[in-house]
């Protein structure tokens, strides 16, 4: 195959010319080649030269009018941006690994050495930029055939490939999910055999690949592979424990692992918010330790939302996910995910709606997306009934928000106001009065109005023996 017409962009012409001046061979290699053949957009281009890769990068940047170039002497690589393109240059190299680390010993090599070290045949293809065979695809491992068959296969022995750099196992799952490819059987079995090698990979690298899986159109594909290969067991045991069904007195609960994946896939149809997707993954995470069988009732998971919300910081910390507003958002979603569905099962009071609005704040719309995704019943009539009830809840939310301005509200009288009015120092009385005002507004006893709140405050203060300072 020759792709000369597909690489007519000025970038390739300039790099070919500069390589010729230096007397070096240069090739495009890796993911850009794969995606070019698949017709997928990709603006990250890796160039491999048989020597002088950094010097080639400097000369190419100068010829393209680029002043800022990043050079990493330790790795012998260089990088710069040209418009929307990310260009990286490296010398062809061969690698050797020790058992304890995925960081290789690197030495100068040939194009073939460089292709040997690639993770998959579909990422080992190169395009020549030499004038005599410009655009020719160099494919020593049958990557073109694997692209056509939609197979993921390692160039060399998969046991060696995965043991040398265990992160490649996570990448295999990610590519299988993103590209809708099948991991070749020998390669799949090698992942199972080498799953424990994932222990030498930093959690940050694992989580980066995991997030890419979560951002796929249908992440359940990747999670099922992670489970079946044993990779998920290495870093996310809480999710693994969701798997399985227990039966007692002829009554079984659903498999919460597959339910979680269904919720995640459902949510992906309406949202590409990574942290809302994480909320779907975490929403039932604490069902195993809260599971009970009650005679005459069946299986219950009372309080799993509270326990799950408390688990979120611990799991985020271990997985090296951000412990910032993103974590707090997931925690809030897990804590509140049962509230809207509970409202659909009873007469919906204004007070309950106000409290939901107050606690969810600006995230109420995201919470409702999660709740809709959480309907996974195979009973279509039941699904439609829940969805219809959700619409009633949503309409109530809109009406009460317009009337009472409860979303993100702060009581009209602050703690500082209470201290000034009653000449108090900080203490428990202030919290009691503030909470009483907040609850009165949320319960509809008074409106979210300063004068009504002031009058109510005086009543509360009297019961505590407090007097207004004159």
N, C-alpha and C positions, 0 to 999 in steps of 0.2 A: 504494500500500500504506500502511496505517495501523497502527502498532504501539503504540497508546496502552495497550492492555491489558498489553503486555509490559513497559512502563516505569511500572508503578504504584508502584514502590518510593518510599519517602519522600524519597530523595535527589533524584529528579527533580521532585517536587512543591515541595520547598524551593527548589531552584535556579530553577524557573519563577517562584515568588513573589518571590524576591530580584531576579531580572532585571526583573520587572514594576515593582518599586519604583524601580529605577535607570533604567527606560525604555530597556532594551537588548534586543536580540534574542539568543537563545542557542540553540545546537544541539548535539546529541550527534553526533560525527563519527568516522569511521575504523573501526578494527578491532572495536570493541565492536558497532557497527551490523552489520558483516559477520557476526560470530559469533552475534549475536542471531538473525539470519535463518537461519543455518546450524544453529542449535541447539547451538553449541559453547560451553563455559564460558569466561567472560572477566570478570574483575573490574577491569580497567583501563578507565576511562572518560575520554575526551577531550571537553571542552566547548569550543566556539568561540563567542565573542561578537563582535558587530559593533563593540563598543567597551567600555572599562572592564572588561576581563577580570579583571585583578588585584583590582579593587575588588569585583567580583562574587564572586570566590573568598573574599575576606576576610569578606564579609557572609554567604555560604553557610556557611562554617566556623563563624562565630559562631552562626548559627541552628541548626546541627547539634551545637553544644556542643563543637566542636573548638578546642583552644587552640594547637596546633602547626601552623604553616603555613609552607611554604617558598616564598619569592618570588625569582624570578630576573629582576632589573630589566633586565639586558642584553637578554634575549629577550622580556620582557613576559609571562612565564608565571608561574603559581602552582600549587602542588601541596599536597594533604594527603590523609591516610588517614582513612577512616570505616569502622571495623570491618574487614571483609575487602576493602573497596573502595579502589582507588587512583584519586583524582580529579585531573585536570589541566585547567587553564583557560588559554586563550590568546585573544588578539585575532585576528580574521580578518586574514589578511595575504596579500600577494603578494610573490613573490620574483624576484630576478634574480641570475644567476651570472656569474662570470668563468671563463675557460678554465682557470686554474691552481688553482682551489679549489672544493671542494664546499660551502663555507660561503657561503650566499647573502646578498645585500643584501636587507634586509627593510623593507617599509613597510606602513602600514595599508591594509587591503583589505576587500573584501566577502566574503560567504559564497562566492560564485561564484569569486572569486580564490583563496580557500582551497581550494576543491575542485579548481581547475585545477592546483594545485601538488602534489596527491597522487600517489603512485606508481602505483596501479592503480585501475581503475574500481570494483572491489569494495571499495576502501578510501576511495573518494571520496563514498560515500553519507552523508547526514546525516538526523537525525531532529529535527524541529522541536519545541521546548518552548514555543512561543507558544500562548496560550490559544485563539486562533482556529483553529489547525490542529495542536493538540497530537498528537504521535505520527505525523505524516505524514512519509513517507520522501521526501527530496528527492534525486533520482537523475538528474542531467543527462547522464551518460555511459553509461547503460544497464548499470549495475552489477548490477541485479537479474537482467537477462537473462544476463549473463556468469556470475553465480552458478549459474543454472539450467543453463547449458551447460558449466560447469566450465572457464571460459577465463580466463586472465590477460592483461589488455590495459591499456595505459597510457591515461590520459584524453586526452593530447595526443600530438603526434608522438613516437614512441618514441626516435628518435635524439636529440631535444632532452632528453627526460626522463632518459635514461640518461647522456648526456654531462654534463648539469647536475649530477647527483648519481649517480655510478657505483655507489655502494653499493646503489642500487635494483636493479641486476642481480643481486647476491647475494640480495637479498630476493625477487626473482622466482623464483629457484631454490628458495629455502627455502619459499615459499608453494606452489609447484608440488609440492614433496615432501610438505609437511605436509597440504595440502588435497586432494592427488591431482588437481590441476588441470593443464591443458595450457597452456603458454605460446603465445599466438597467434602465427602464423607471422611476421607482419611484426615483431612484438616480439622474437621469437627471433632473427631475422636482424639486428635492430638491436643486440642484445646481442653477437653475433659481431663486428659492425662496430666496436663501442665497447669491446671487451674491454680494450684497452690503457689505457683511461681509468681502469681500476681502480688504476693506479699512483699516482693522487693521493689514494687513500683510505688512512687509517691502517691498519696491520696489525691493531691491536686491534679495529677495527670489522669488518674482514673475518673475523677469527677468531671473533668473537661470532656472526656469521651462520653460519659454517662449523660451529661447535659445535651450533647449533640444527638444522642439517641432519643432523649425526651422531646427534643424539638422536631423530630421526624413527624410526618403526617399521621403515621399509625405506630406509635412507640411500643405497643404491645408485642409487635414482631420481635423487636430487640430484647425486650424483657423476658420473653419466653425462651429465647436462645441463651440469655444470661443465666436463667434458671436451669435449663436443661444441660448446660455445660458445667454447672457448678461455680461459675464465676460470681454470680450474685451472692452466693453463700460467703464469699471471701470478704465482702465489704458492706453488705446490707442484710444482715441476718434477720432484722426485724421484719423486712418484707418477705423473706423466705418463710417465716413462721406463719404468715397468713395462709399459706398453701395447705390444702387438705380439708376433708369433710369428716365430721364426727356424727355418728348416729346413736340415738338413745331412745328406747321405747318406740322404735320405728320412725322417729322424727330426726331429720338431718338439717343442719344449717348449710347455707351456700358456701362454696369455696371462695373465701375472701380475697385470695390472691388473684383469681381470674375475674372476680367482681371488680377489684381495683383497676385491673387492666382495661376492663370494659368502660369504667367511668373515665379513665384517662383518655381512651380513644374517643369516647363521646365528646369530651371536653375539647379535644383537638379540632373538632369540626366547627367550633365556635370561637376558639381563642388560641393565639400563639404566644400568650403570656407564659414565660418559663415558670414563674413562681406560682401562678394559678395551676399549672400542670403539676408542679411539686405538691400543691395542696391536694390534688386528686390522688397522688401517690400516697400521701400521708393521712388522708382523712379517716381511714379505718385502721391505722397502723397499730393501735392499742387494743384491737378486738381480742387477740389471743389471751392476754392476761386478764381480761374482764369477762371472759366467756363463762356462763353458768347455765345449768339446765334446771328449770323450775317446773315441777309437776303441775300439769294443767295449763301451763303457759308455753313451755318449750324453751328454746335457746334464747338467752338474753345476753346483751353486751353493755349493761348499764354503766354509764360514766366513761365509755371509751373515748368520747370526744374530749373530756377534761384530761384524762391520762395522756391521750395522744398529743394534746397541745403542750403538756409539760415535757413530753419527749422531744419535741421539735428542736429546741436549742441543743440538746445533747447529740442528736443525730446530725444536725447541721454542723456542729463543731467537729465531730468525728470525720465527716465527709469533706471537711474544709470548704463548706459552703459559707457564703457571707453571713455574719452574725449581726446584720444591720436591719434596716426597714424591710428587706426582703424576707428575712426570717420571721420578723414580727407579723408580716402580712400572712405568711403560711400558718403561723400559730393561730392567728385570728380566724382564718378560714376553717382550720381543723376544729377549733372550739365552737364555732357557730354553725357548722354544716348541718346539724340536725334541727336547728331552730325553725327555718322556713317550712320544712316538711311537717314538723309538729303543729304548726299553725294551720296546715291544711286538714288536720284531723279533728279539729275542734272549731267551735264558733270563734271567729277571728275578732278579738277585742282590739279597740284602738290602743289600749295600754300596751298590749303585747307587740303591736306593730311599732309603736313609739320606741319601745325598748330595743327592738331589733335595729331600727334606724339609728338609734343613739350608739349602740355597740358596734355596728358595722361601719357607720360613717360613710366616707366616700367609696368604700369597698363593697357597698351593698349590691351593686350591679354584678360585680365579679362573683360574689357569694351566690347570687341567684343562678349564674351560669353553672357553677359547681353543683348546685342542688338539682338543677335540671339534668345534668350529666349523670347524677347519682341514681337516676331511675333506670334500672336495668332489668326490670321484670319482663318475663316472656309473655305475661298476660297483657295483651294489647289494651283491653278495656281498662285495666288497672293503670297502665301508663297514661292513657288519655285522661283518666279521672284526676290523677296527680297533676298532670300538666295544666288541666283546666283550673284546678284549685290554686296552682302557683300563679296563674294569671290574675286570680282574684286577689291574692296576696300582693302581687306587683301593683295592681290598681290601687289597693289600699295604701301601699307605701307612697305612691305618687300623690294621692289625695292628702294624706296626713302631712307629708313633707311640705306641700304647698300651704297648708293651713297653719301648721304648728312650727315649721322651721326647726325640726328636731335634729336633723342630720348634722353631726359635729357641733351641736349646740353647747354653749357654756351657760350655766345658770346666770341670770341677769344680775345676781348679787354674788360678789366674790368673797373669798375668805378674808381679804384685806378690808372689804366693806364691813363685814361682820365685826372684825376686831375694832375698827374705828367707831362704829355705831354703839357698841357695848363696852368700849374701852377695855378690851381683853388682850392678853398675851396669847401667843400660840398655845393651843391646847385642844382637848377632845371635844369641848363644846362646839368649837368652830366646825369640825368635821361633821358632828351630829346635825347641826343646822343646815350646813351645805347639802348633805345627803338628803335631808328631809325636803328641801326645796327642789332638788333634782328629781326625787321620786314623785313629788306632788305634780310636777310638770309632766313627767312621763306617764303617770297614771291618770292625767286629765283632770286632777283636782283643781289646779289653777292653770292659766295660760302662761306661755313663755313671755311674761310681761313684767317689767320692773315693779310697777305699783302693786300688782297682785302678789308678786313674790315678796315684796316688802311687808305687806299686811300678813302674809302667811308666816314670814320670819318672826314677826312680833309675837304671834301665837305660840310658836315653838320656843321662843326665848322665855316667854312667861312660864311655860311648863318646866323650864330649867332654872327658874328663879333669877333670870337676867333682866336688867333694866336698861333702857336707852339712856345714854349719857346726854345730859342737857348741855 
